[in-house]
Amino acid sequence: MSITLTASRIRLTRSRKTIVDIDHLSISAGGVLALIGPNGAGKSTLLQILSLLLLPDSGTIEWNGEPVTEGNRLAAIRRMAIVFQDALLLNTTVKRNIEIPQRIRGIPKKDAEMRAEEWMNRLGIAHLARHPARKLSGGEAQRTSIARALALQPQLLFMDEPFSALDYPTRKSLLVRLGDILPASGITTMFVTHDFSEIPYLTNQVAVLFEGRIVQRGNIRDILGESAVSIHTWAPWERIGLP
């Protein structure tokens, strides 16, 4: 079942400075939302709050209209997955990196192995199954990180600039794959990005964060202009035939 995520009156301050001040933000079940904004706007902090890694000073987060509380917080965390900018892989093989989080969540060993194999195949890293994860290239490591997240079969997926450190061909390949996977999976997703060229691959819905506040929310055409829908606007190398 997909999750509708709603955040209301979320406030976080540090040293008397407002870091996050969100009156209302929602992502419909199975929807994908891109969160953009300048450096220091609070994007990563907001993502940490919504993914329950960071407690705000006040406010409510709801899943399908049910508030997330201290009593159901752990159960909620077990229904989500997070992909960070840095892959943060364990010192073991690629396959074990994908299996271990599943086992921690109580997935039977055989099922965890099957899921690992499925997602390694879907993300093009099956040939690296027994490879030491910490000897992977940046692109291979991030594919492993994404496979690990998706193998958990989350209802909510958060991604914090997961493509920013990758070269263009690797980034494009991952975006194309995820552009097929996310709509088919029904996973409610939020991803933070500085690169507008990534957005059309995954969604047409954008929220703009500025000084901790959502200042715009809507279709990419309305917020960034008609030309933003074309990746050629932001990736001019596409026009000269690079892969």
C-alpha positions as a printed Julia matrix, in Angstrom:
243×3 Matrix{Float64}:
  0.0     0.0     0.0
  1.3     3.44   -0.91
  1.59    6.12    1.74
  0.28    9.69    1.66
  2.82   11.74    3.62
  1.65   14.96    5.28
  3.65   17.37    7.44
  1.93   20.18    9.34
  3.34   23.1    11.35
  6.86   21.66   11.41
  9.26   23.96   13.27
 12.95   23.56   14.07
 15.24   26.22   15.52
 18.91   26.19   16.45
 20.6    28.97   18.44
 17.45   31.09   18.0
 17.65   30.72   14.23
 14.75   29.16   12.34
 16.03   26.22   10.3
 12.7    24.74    9.17
  9.27   26.37    9.25
  6.73   24.36    7.26
  3.01   25.11    7.58
  1.92   22.28    5.3
  3.56   19.84    2.91
  2.1    16.67    1.46
  3.06   14.01   -1.05
  0.23   11.92   -2.43
  0.38    8.13   -2.29
  2.79    6.88   -4.94
  3.83   10.43   -5.83
  7.36   11.69   -6.41
  8.35   15.17   -5.24
 11.58   17.0    -6.05
 12.77   19.37   -3.32
 14.96   22.19   -4.58
 16.42   25.39   -3.15
 19.69   27.21   -2.52
 22.46   25.95   -0.25
 21.5    26.42    3.38
 17.77   26.47    2.66
 17.19   23.49    4.97
 16.51   20.79    2.37
 18.54   18.02    3.99
 17.25   18.98    7.43
 13.65   18.8     6.24
 14.31   15.42    4.66
 15.78   14.17    7.95
 12.67   15.36    9.8
 10.26   13.75    7.35
 12.25   10.5     7.44
 12.07   10.53   11.26
 15.83   10.81   11.73
 15.49   14.22   13.37
 12.82   15.39   15.78
 11.45   18.89   15.14
 10.65   21.27   17.97
  6.97   21.04   17.06
  4.62   19.81   14.38
  2.92   16.68   13.13
  3.85   14.11   10.5
  1.04   11.89    9.26
  0.95    8.74    7.16
 -2.42    8.25    5.5
 -3.92   10.63    8.05
 -2.47    8.84   11.08
  0.02   10.84   13.18
  3.48    9.35   13.66
  4.05    9.19   17.42
  6.69    7.84   19.76
  4.62    4.68   20.02
  4.58    3.89   16.29
  7.79    5.63   15.26
  9.91    2.47   14.95
  7.22    0.71   12.93
  7.09    3.73   10.62
 10.87    3.76   10.16
 10.72    0.11    9.14
  8.44    1.07    6.24
 10.83    3.56    4.68
 14.27    3.71    3.11
 16.84    6.46    2.61
 19.54    6.98    0.0
 22.21    9.52    0.88
 24.67   11.39   -1.31
 27.43    9.13    0.03
 26.66    5.44   -0.36
 27.64    4.5     3.24
 28.29    0.85    2.43
 29.23   -1.87    4.89
 32.65   -3.51    4.73
 31.41   -6.65    3.0
 30.28   -7.73   -0.46
 27.76   -5.94   -2.63
 25.21   -8.72   -2.18
 25.6    -8.76    1.61
 25.13   -4.99    1.71
 21.73   -5.5     0.13
 20.79   -8.52    2.24
 21.82   -7.36    5.72
 19.31   -4.48    6.13
 16.54   -6.85    5.08
 17.6    -9.43    7.66
 17.65   -6.7    10.33
 14.04   -5.95    9.43
 13.09   -9.58    9.83
 13.01  -10.66    6.18
 13.73  -14.41    5.91
 17.16  -15.26    4.54
 15.9   -16.87    1.33
 13.63  -13.92    0.56
 16.43  -11.46    1.27
 18.71  -13.31   -1.13
 16.03  -13.32   -3.84
 15.37   -9.61   -3.43
 19.09   -8.85   -3.53
 19.47  -10.78   -6.76
 16.43   -9.11   -8.29
 17.63   -5.58   -7.57
 21.22   -6.25   -8.52
 19.9    -7.4   -11.89
 17.54   -4.45  -12.29
 20.26   -1.93  -11.48
 22.97   -3.61  -13.52
 25.3    -4.72  -10.72
 24.69   -8.48  -10.67
 28.24   -9.08  -11.87
 29.5    -7.31   -8.73
 27.61   -9.49   -6.25
 30.76  -10.85   -4.56
 32.83   -7.73   -5.05
 33.99   -5.83   -1.93
 31.57   -2.92   -1.64
 34.22   -0.46   -0.51
 36.24   -1.03   -3.67
 33.42    0.01   -6.0
 33.47    3.05   -8.24
 31.2     5.94   -7.28
 28.51    4.89   -9.73
 28.65    1.24   -8.68
 28.47    2.2    -5.02
 25.43    4.38   -5.55
 23.68    1.68   -7.58
 24.33   -0.65   -4.65
 22.93    1.9    -2.22
 19.78    2.33   -4.3
 19.39   -1.44   -4.73
 19.71   -1.83   -0.96
 16.95    0.72   -0.39
 14.56   -0.71   -2.98
 15.12   -4.3    -1.83
 13.52   -3.28    1.47
 10.28   -2.73   -0.48
  9.69    0.59    1.29
  6.44    2.49    1.18
  8.36    5.74    1.52
 11.69    6.53   -0.13
 13.86    9.55    0.63
 16.9    10.45   -1.48
 19.28   13.27   -0.54
 21.21   14.36   -3.65
 21.97   10.74   -4.57
 23.32   11.57   -8.04
 25.37   14.71   -7.37
 28.78   13.02   -7.15
 28.32   10.93  -10.29
 29.56   11.61  -13.8
 26.93   12.46  -16.38
 26.62    9.07  -18.18
 26.3     7.23  -14.85
 23.82    9.75  -13.51
 21.68    9.56  -16.63
 21.66    5.76  -16.6
 20.47    5.67  -12.99
 17.83    8.32  -13.59
 16.43    6.45  -16.58
 16.19    3.24  -14.56
 14.56    4.97  -11.59
 12.2     6.79  -13.93
 10.83    3.38  -14.88
 11.0     1.81  -11.42
  9.33    4.43   -9.22
  6.0     4.8   -11.07
  5.65    1.03  -11.35
  6.47    0.45   -7.68
  4.05    2.98   -6.22
  6.65    4.1    -3.68
  5.96    7.58   -2.32
  9.24    9.44   -2.89
 10.95   12.7    -2.04
 14.34   13.55   -3.48
 16.57   16.55   -2.89
 18.52   17.9    -5.83
 20.51   20.92   -6.98
 20.49   19.74  -10.58
 17.28   20.63  -12.4
 18.15   18.23  -15.24
 17.38   15.32  -12.91
 13.8    16.34  -12.21
 12.02   15.47  -15.51
 13.35   11.92  -15.37
 11.55   11.22  -12.09
  8.66   13.65  -11.65
  6.93   16.86  -12.71
  6.21   17.94   -9.13
  8.53   20.42   -7.43
  8.69   22.18   -4.07
 11.02   25.14   -3.54
 12.51   25.64   -0.09
 13.97   29.02    0.88
 15.17   29.91    4.38
 13.39   26.88    5.77
 10.03   27.65    4.19
  8.19   26.21    1.2
  7.82   29.25   -1.06
  6.52   27.46   -4.16
  4.95   24.1    -4.87
  3.53   22.75   -8.1
  4.23   21.58  -11.62
  7.75   22.0   -12.95
  6.38   24.0   -15.9
  4.79   26.54  -13.58
  7.8    26.9   -11.31
 10.8    26.58  -13.62
  9.22   27.39  -16.97
  8.2    25.37  -20.0
 11.78   24.75  -21.08
 12.54   22.99  -17.78
 10.54   19.99  -18.93
 13.24   19.24  -21.5
 16.47   17.81  -20.11
 18.22   19.49  -23.03
 17.76   22.84  -21.27
 19.92   21.78  -18.35
 22.1    19.18  -20.05
 23.39   20.81  -23.24
 25.79   17.91  -23.88
 22.7    15.9   -24.85
 22.5    18.03  -27.99
 25.94   17.0   -29.16
 25.28   13.3   -28.91
 27.09   12.29  -25.74
 25.7     9.08  -24.19
